[in-house]
Each structure stands twice: as structure tokens, then as C-alpha cells.
Amino acid sequence: MRKIVGLIRFASTYVRLVRDTNRLDLVFALADSVDESPALQRMLARPEVKAYLARPLPPLQLKLEDLRALPEGSLGREFARFLDQRELDPAGVYHSALDTPGDAMQMKRHLERSHDLWHTVLGFDTDVAGELGLQAFYIAQLQSPLGHLLLSAGLLNGMLFDHEDGDRRLEAITRGWRLGKSTRPLFGADWAAMLTWPIEQVRSHFGISPENVRTAAMAA
């Protein structure tokens, strides 16, 4: 009975996200729904994830005023600019509790708290196309089960409700996939230590060229 109720709840959440892809609360609900899935266990078994979990970093706790005070051109300053332009708070995607144990939660905390940094470094915006591009990057690098769910929801939404944005979404997904396959893994990076680095140095560290960023931004 619990499985049936869980499936109904999952289906309801997914359908609502297809209708409104801007519902972050529904994204979090879907993320929680895959916690026990075999796909998540495969993700946890990836070499870069296992290496991180063996020596996890303290969860990021970033404040806009601190980021704005970092040197011009640094990752942290560019991150603050990215957030300010979109009227976002870096804590807006901090969903997983700090005191919840377990490898899955440790991984989710790291991904959630670095999510918008990935946007900044890779050049994907926070609109639907940009988010889908980043999810394609997640899939290419980590085989994220949530990424597969969000891609399918975003494409269905485009087909049913916003077909004029369909080409941009497909282009962003293509760019994200190719970029994920061609760059060093972003997961497990010590983002706190890199906040003072020039952003171009950060991109070079991961093998991301200026052209990669421009084409990702154009797609999204």
C-alpha cells in the first residue's frame, strides 16, 4: 500500500512540474523521491562521488554581502553578480538539512549548495532552457536520476505548453551533454577555496574554454 501511495504522490508531483517548470518545491519533492532508487545508488558508486564521500568538505554557507566584497573578476564576485542580476539568494537551493546523516544526503548537500556556482562557471542561465542544459551536464558527468526526470518534464512542458521555446531547450540540452563529456568533473570541487580565484582560472582548471561558455549561454 505504501508503494502505491508513493507512486501516486510521485506521479502527481511530476504532472504538476510538467505544467509549471518554475516550481522549485516540486523539484525538491522529486529529488527526495529518488533517494532510495537504484539509479541513485549507481550515482553514489561513481568514482568521483566515492572519493568525495570518503573526505567530504564542509557544506557551503555563502552570503551575498561576502561574495560582493571579493576581488573584481573572481569567481565569488562573478557569482554575486550572477545572483544579483537574477534577484537570487545563494541559500535559495539549500534544501537538505545539515544534520541529516548518510551518503546520499552528503552528496545532495554538496550538489545543492554548489548548483548556482555551476551555472555561473558553465554559462547556463536560470531559465528553463538553462536549467535543462545544466541537468544534461549533470547526466553526462554523474548519470543523475533527478536530471533525467527534469529533462523529461522540461521537454514535455515545452511540447504541451511552451512549444516556441522547444528549440532553445533542445540546443541547451545538447550543449550541456557535450560540455559534461568534455570537461573535468565539477562534482567534489572545493568551491570555497576557489571563490577568490579569477573565474577564467576556475574555468581553465576544469577545461572549460571561453567558447564553451559563450555557446552554452547562447543555447540557454
Backbone hydrogen bonds, N-H to C=O, Kabsch-Sander energy under -0.5 kcal/mol:
donor,donor_aa,acceptor,acceptor_aa,energy
5,V,1,M,-2.5
6,G,2,R,-2.5
7,L,3,K,-2.5
8,I,4,I,-2.4
9,R,5,V,-2.5
10,F,6,G,-2.6
11,A,7,L,-2.8
12,S,8,I,-2.4
13,T,9,R,-2.3
14,Y,10,F,-2.7
15,V,11,A,-2.5
16,R,12,S,-2.1
17,L,13,T,-2.0
18,V,14,Y,-2.3
19,R,15,V,-1.7
20,D,16,R,-1.8
23,R,20,D,-1.3
24,L,22,N,-1.3
26,L,23,R,-0.6
27,V,23,R,-1.4
28,F,24,L,-2.4
29,A,25,D,-1.9
30,L,26,L,-2.3
31,A,27,V,-2.4
32,D,28,F,-2.3
33,S,29,A,-1.4
34,V,30,L,-0.9
34,V,31,A,-0.8
35,D,32,D,-1.3
37,S,34,V,-1.5
41,Q,37,S,-1.6
42,R,38,P,-2.0
43,M,39,A,-1.8
44,L,40,L,-2.4
45,A,41,Q,-1.1
46,R,43,M,-1.3
50,K,46,R,-2.8
51,A,47,P,-2.4
52,Y,48,E,-1.6
53,L,49,V,-2.7
54,A,50,K,-1.6
55,R,51,A,-0.9
55,R,52,Y,-1.0
66,D,63,K,-0.5
67,L,63,K,-2.1
68,R,64,L,-2.8
69,A,65,E,-0.8
70,L,67,L,-1.4
74,S,71,P,-2.0
75,L,197,W,-2.8
76,G,195,L,-3.1
78,E,74,S,-2.7
79,F,75,L,-2.5
80,A,76,G,-2.3
81,R,77,R,-2.2
82,F,78,E,-2.4
83,L,79,F,-2.4
84,D,80,A,-2.9
85,Q,81,R,-2.6
86,R,82,F,-0.9
87,E,84,D,-1.1
88,L,83,L,-2.6
92,G,89,D,-2.4
93,V,90,P,-0.6
94,Y,91,A,-1.8
95,H,93,V,-1.5
100,T,97,A,-0.9
106,Q,102,G,-2.0
107,M,103,D,-2.5
108,K,104,A,-2.5
109,R,105,M,-2.6
110,H,106,Q,-1.8
111,L,107,M,-2.3
112,E,108,K,-3.1
113,R,109,R,-2.4
114,S,110,H,-0.9
115,H,111,L,-0.9
115,H,112,E,-0.6
118,W,114,S,-2.0
119,H,115,H,-1.6
120,T,116,D,-2.0
121,V,117,L,-2.7
122,L,118,W,-2.6
123,G,119,H,-2.0
124,F,119,H,-0.8
131,E,127,D,-2.7
132,L,128,V,-2.5
133,G,129,A,-2.3
134,L,130,G,-2.2
135,Q,131,E,-2.3
136,A,132,L,-2.2
137,F,133,G,-1.7
138,Y,134,L,-2.4
139,I,135,Q,-2.3
140,A,136,A,-2.4
141,Q,137,F,-2.2
142,L,138,Y,-3.3
143,Q,138,Y,-0.6
143,Q,139,I,-1.8
148,H,144,S,-1.5
149,L,145,P,-1.7
150,L,146,L,-2.7
151,L,147,G,-2.5
152,S,148,H,-2.1
153,A,149,L,-2.3
154,G,150,L,-2.6
155,L,151,L,-2.3
156,L,152,S,-2.4
157,N,153,A,-2.5
158,G,154,G,-1.9
159,M,155,L,-2.3
160,L,156,L,-2.6
161,F,157,N,-3.1
162,D,157,N,-1.3
165,D,162,D,-2.0
166,G,163,H,-1.5
169,R,165,D,-2.0
170,L,166,G,-2.3
171,E,167,D,-2.5
172,A,168,R,-2.5
173,I,169,R,-2.3
174,T,170,L,-2.3
175,R,171,E,-2.5
176,G,172,A,-2.8
177,W,173,I,-2.5
178,R,174,T,-2.4
179,L,175,R,-2.7
180,G,176,G,-2.4
181,K,177,W,-1.8
182,S,178,R,-1.1
183,T,179,L,-1.0
184,R,206,F,-2.6
189,A,186,L,-1.6
191,W,189,A,-1.7
194,M,190,D,-1.2
195,L,191,W,-0.8
195,L,192,A,-0.7
197,W,194,M,-1.3
199,I,73,G,-2.6
201,Q,198,P,-0.8
202,V,198,P,-1.8
203,R,199,I,-2.4
204,S,200,E,-2.4
205,H,201,Q,-2.2
206,F,202,V,-1.3
207,G,203,R,-0.7
207,G,204,S,-0.9
208,I,203,R,-3.3
209,S,207,G,-0.6
213,V,209,S,-1.7
214,R,210,P,-2.5
215,T,211,E,-2.6
216,A,212,N,-2.0
217,A,213,V,-2.6
218,M,214,R,-2.4
219,A,215,T,-2.1
220,A,216,A,-2.0
